[in-house]
């Protein structure tokens, strides 16, 4: 059986799987964020608190015009621009992603960024300067939402993947051992076990 004909199809299949996973996770994060915000805005009044797991967790509905801890309240438009750049950057970068782990991480960040960007664009007081709905409250911590959680989890996973040397294209960087290895082997052409992440 000649495997040389199948060789170009392998990276294409890996890329397709990673991009599909990225899109699915982004869609799940975005949908979860928007549905929970719809639930909060339709069942609670601003400032209302509902104990969930006292004293660790409560729902506390606020409209945040800034970022975490209400930082940057006067420059809401800046957060709109940042989230737009992040979302567009991830979408453009997807053509390089062949790792399922990176697809997961970038999908979380994309879904979360789009969730909060939707609030900034379409909620009061005006287009591009809307308030973000936050409602998850933990003791001595910022009040946040599902989109924030997705972004933080995605960024943490990106950091972990970077520290472990797994590249978005599925190759693994080995510190002090020369170039990356992956589906095509080492730079010298020697066979190396590809990373299936």
Secondary structure as UniProt FT lines:
FT   HELIX           4..43
FT   TURN            46..47
FT   STRAND          49..53
FT   TURN            54..56
FT   STRAND          57..64
FT   HELIX           68..70
FT   TURN            71..72
FT   HELIX           73..75
FT   HELIX           76..93
FT   HELIX           94..96
FT   HELIX           100..122
FT   TURN            127..128
FT   STRAND          132..138
FT   TURN            139..140
FT   STRAND          143..144
FT   HELIX           146..164
FT   TURN            168..169
FT   TURN            175..176
FT   TURN            183..184
FT   TURN            187..188
//
